[in-house]
Amino acid sequence: MGDAYTFVAIERHSKLVLNIAMGKRDQVTTDVFVEGVRQAIAPRQHFQVTTDGFAPYRSAITTTLSDCADFAQLIKVYRAAPDGERKYAPLKFSLLKWSQLWASPILNGFARQSWSGRT
């Protein structure tokens, strides 16, 4: 009963689902999910993790994956729907924020410390 959120970790080249977790969108479910990702990767494998701006990812990934992953958050800021636009029309985003949290994640083939752009 109540709300549920599905966390999914997808390998970007093969599209293989590394882990999936369902539960509340909170720190406990996030920790369980990230620990499952840790168990799904090969030992001594180094990779990049990019998430949305959900705050619990920071502590979960820092405590669980900091030795084997570069971590960044990509945050989309959506603009308000214009008057008269259909209720279910997809919103357009007006700002992308890219924040590197540690190491050197890659954005479109280039390492970035921090990046933002408007559309």
C-alpha positions as CSV (number, residue, x, y, z in Angstrom):
1,M,0.0,0.0,0.0
2,G,1.2,3.5,-0.7
3,D,3.7,4.9,-3.0
4,A,6.5,2.9,-4.6
5,Y,9.5,3.9,-6.7
6,T,11.5,1.7,-9.0
7,F,15.3,2.1,-9.0
8,V,17.0,0.6,-12.1
9,A,20.8,0.4,-12.9
10,I,21.4,-0.1,-16.6
11,E,24.8,-0.6,-18.2
12,R,24.9,2.0,-21.0
13,H,26.5,-0.1,-23.8
14,S,24.8,-3.5,-23.5
15,K,21.6,-2.2,-21.8
16,L,22.0,-5.0,-19.3
17,V,20.0,-4.4,-16.1
18,L,22.5,-4.7,-13.3
19,N,20.1,-4.2,-10.4
20,I,16.5,-3.3,-9.7
21,A,14.8,-2.3,-6.4
22,M,11.3,-1.2,-5.6
23,G,10.3,0.7,-2.5
24,K,9.8,4.1,-1.1
25,R,12.0,6.9,-2.5
26,D,14.1,7.2,0.6
27,Q,17.6,6.6,2.0
28,V,16.9,3.0,3.0
29,T,15.7,1.8,-0.4
30,T,18.5,3.8,-2.1
31,D,21.1,2.1,0.1
32,V,19.7,-1.4,-0.7
33,F,19.7,-0.6,-4.4
34,V,23.3,0.7,-4.5
35,E,24.5,-2.2,-2.5
36,G,22.9,-4.5,-5.1
37,V,24.8,-2.6,-7.9
38,R,28.0,-3.2,-5.9
39,Q,27.3,-6.9,-5.9
40,A,26.5,-7.0,-9.6
41,I,29.8,-5.5,-10.8
42,A,33.1,-7.4,-11.3
43,P,35.8,-7.0,-8.7
44,R,38.3,-4.2,-9.5
45,Q,35.9,-2.9,-12.2
46,H,35.9,0.9,-12.5
47,F,32.9,2.7,-14.1
48,Q,30.9,5.9,-14.2
49,V,27.6,6.5,-12.3
50,T,25.3,9.3,-13.4
51,T,22.1,9.9,-11.4
52,D,19.4,12.5,-11.1
53,G,19.6,15.1,-8.3
54,F,18.0,12.8,-5.6
55,A,20.0,13.6,-2.5
56,P,20.2,10.0,-1.0
57,Y,22.3,8.9,-4.0
58,R,25.2,11.0,-2.7
59,S,25.6,9.2,0.6
60,A,24.7,5.8,-0.8
61,I,27.1,5.9,-3.6
62,T,29.8,7.6,-1.5
63,T,29.8,4.9,1.1
64,T,29.3,1.9,-1.3
65,L,31.0,2.7,-4.6
66,S,33.6,5.4,-4.0
67,D,36.5,3.0,-4.6
68,C,35.3,1.8,-8.0
69,A,33.1,4.6,-9.6
70,D,33.3,8.1,-10.9
71,F,30.1,9.8,-9.8
72,A,28.1,12.8,-11.2
73,Q,24.5,14.0,-11.1
74,L,22.7,15.3,-14.1
75,I,19.8,17.5,-13.1
76,K,17.1,18.7,-15.5
77,V,15.2,21.8,-14.6
78,Y,11.8,21.9,-16.3
79,R,10.0,25.0,-17.4
80,A,6.3,25.5,-16.6
81,A,3.8,24.3,-19.2
82,P,2.3,27.2,-21.2
83,D,-1.3,28.0,-20.8
84,G,-3.5,25.9,-23.0
85,E,-1.0,23.0,-23.3
86,R,-2.5,19.6,-22.8
87,K,-2.3,18.2,-19.3
88,Y,-0.2,15.2,-20.3
89,A,2.1,16.9,-22.8
90,P,5.8,16.3,-22.0
91,L,7.4,19.3,-20.4
92,K,10.4,20.8,-22.0
93,F,13.5,21.4,-19.8
94,S,15.2,24.7,-19.8
95,L,18.4,24.0,-17.9
96,L,20.8,21.1,-17.5
97,K,23.1,21.0,-14.5
98,W,26.0,18.6,-14.5
99,S,27.8,18.3,-11.1
100,Q,30.9,16.2,-10.7
101,L,31.0,14.7,-7.2
102,W,34.3,12.9,-7.4
103,A,36.8,11.7,-10.0
104,S,36.2,12.7,-13.6
105,P,32.9,11.6,-15.2
106,I,32.6,12.0,-18.9
107,L,29.9,14.2,-20.5
108,N,29.6,13.7,-24.3
109,G,33.2,12.5,-24.5
110,F,34.7,15.3,-22.5
111,A,35.6,15.3,-18.9
112,R,33.9,18.2,-17.1
113,Q,34.2,19.6,-13.6
114,S,30.8,21.2,-13.7
115,W,28.5,22.0,-16.6
116,S,25.2,23.6,-17.2
117,G,23.4,24.6,-20.4
118,R,20.1,26.2,-21.4
119,T,17.8,25.0,-24.2
